[in-house]
Amino acid sequence: MKNNRLFGIIYILMLKKTVAAKELAERFEVSVRTIYRDIELLSSMNVPVYMTKGKNGGISLLDGYKLDKAMFTEEEQNQILFALQGFNKLSANDIAVFDKMKAVFDKDNKNWIDIDFTVWGKSAVQKSSFETIKQAILQAKKIKFVYFNSYGEKSKRKVEPLQICFKYNAWYLFAYDDHKQDYRMFKLSRIKDIEITERSFDRKMPEKRQDSSRKVKTISFVMEVSREMAYRVYDEFEESNIEIMENGNFRISAQYPENDWVYGYILSFGEYAKVLYPEALKNIVREKLYKSIKNY
């Protein structure tokens, strides 16, 4: 834990010219006294770190300092490279950082993992959006964009971007919406025409992340899925929610947010699935099927 904190302190000092001990203490959730001890330890390891007093004082690194690979064990070096390797497809900058760290550690690391979060046909657009938002977060700059909600309604938004997260098989932006005066989640694929503004912000991530003051309504349901869909069943559901029926089909217990997405998800199984209960959900799916048939 201490080694991780020491590396974290050096990393922050390399990014910022001067950092207050109190800021580091809050960042790593330790006391200011512990930070002072860490600084003394770094000095004893020949890291050129120093402290200045006064209004603009704090902890700093001498200009031109380069990371010494001797600070890390062989396992820690590999873990750093492995973590960077997982993101080297998200932007050109991430690839550059990965290559530099390989050079620092003098390693020809094996490409042990290949991650591709992009959607078919949207790779270039999604990477561009990801990079723009990432830069805005790092620079603490507000962004503005056009957003299409789940009903296809278009609106202009101006937000304070706080975090990019991956959930429900898609990328989302967690941000503070100026107009709504609340935290919101925005699906990256629905964000268009992103621009970084000149307006800065100093809002921090809340201790407990909430994308809205409203609670998400969920629905629990059970459906029977044909054995022909075994590949989807074991890919998309936890084993504890799967029961093999006497006819060889699967009885699935699930709970999801109740919205159009879950209706579409159930319908995506086509003729190979049916909702067993609740009755209300069966009626909604049946009605959507009737409307779909009318289109043909």
Disulfide bonds with the S-S distance in Angstrom:
none
